[in-house]
């Protein structure tokens, strides 16, 4: 039996468990939920830039690496 755990990996290296599976280039909020466009002002948003799977003795960790999305890019996506 394999236990699968999904993680959000923030730019500073902190990790948070999530129940969702994310896609590359998906824009998400701080908790890993998709952001509805157009985004609200002063919203912190992240882009998934890498997904890595690490498997060890009955455990599978799926790591979703996030990068901060600049406010200017969020504004241009919402327009």
C-alpha positions in Angstrom: 0.0 0.0 0.0 1.3 3.4 -0.9 0.3 6.6 0.9 0.3 9.7 -1.4 0.7 13.1 0.0 0.6 16.4 -2.0 2.6 19.4 -1.0 2.8 23.1 -1.9 6.4 24.2 -1.9 6.6 28.0 -1.5 9.6 30.1 -2.8 11.1 30.3 0.7 11.1 26.5 1.0 8.1 26.2 3.4 5.7 23.4 2.6 2.0 23.0 3.2 -0.1 19.9 2.5 -2.9 20.2 0.0 -5.6 17.8 -1.2 -5.5 19.1 -4.8 -3.4 18.0 -7.7 -2.1 21.1 -9.5 -1.0 21.6 -13.1 2.1 23.4 -14.4 1.4 27.1 -15.1 -1.8 27.0 -12.9 -2.3 30.3 -10.9 -3.3 29.6 -7.3 -3.8 31.4 -4.1 -1.8 30.9 -0.9 -3.8 27.7 -0.1 -3.4 26.1 -3.6 -6.9 26.9 -4.8 -7.4 28.3 -8.4 -7.8 32.1 -8.7 -10.8 33.4 -10.5 -9.9 35.9 -13.2 -9.9 38.9 -13.0 -8.1 38.8 -9.6 -8.8 41.1 -6.8 -6.4 43.9 -5.9 -3.6 43.1 -3.5 -4.0 39.4 -4.0 -1.0 37.1 -3.4 -0.8 34.6 -6.2 1.5 31.8 -7.1 2.3 29.9 -10.4 3.1 26.2 -10.3 6.4 26.0 -12.2 7.5 22.4 -11.4 5.9 19.2 -10.1 8.1 16.5 -8.7 7.3 13.0 -7.4 9.4 11.5 -4.7 8.7 7.8 -3.8 10.1 6.0 -0.8 9.0 2.7 0.9 5.2 3.0 0.7 5.1 6.8 0.5 4.7 9.0 -2.5 5.2 12.8 -2.1 4.0 15.0 -4.9 5.7 18.3 -4.6 4.2 21.4 -6.4 6.8 24.1 -6.6 5.4 27.7 -6.6 6.7 31.0 -7.7 5.3 34.4 -6.8 3.3 36.1 -9.6 4.0 39.8 -9.9 0.9 42.1 -9.5 1.6 43.6 -13.0 1.2 40.2 -14.6 -2.0 39.5 -12.6 -3.4 42.8 -13.9 -2.6 42.0 -17.5 -4.2 38.5 -17.2 -7.4 40.1 -15.8 -7.7 42.6 -18.6 
